[in-house]
Amino acid sequence: MTRPFTPRDALRLRQEQAAGTALELETTVLVSQSPLRQAVSSMLRVGASGVRTYVLSLPDGAGGFVQARRRAHAPEADITFIAPA
């Protein structure tokens, strides 16, 4: 089941972000924002980054995270980070 990121997912994302793959170099290198920081700021609407974080939870306890940024004036989104468990 896939659902939006909530504060209770913060610890798990913090642990898994080290094993994840960043697919957007600008945010990773120049801005230096971690996936956890982006997830929390987008949830609180503090940063207008446009990044949404989704959580995959499987019945056996496995899962992962994916972050995507919607394109301006288009229905598509670009995956910026992925962290499978």
Order of alpha helices (4+ residues) and beta strands (2+ residues): beta-alpha-beta-alpha-beta-beta-beta
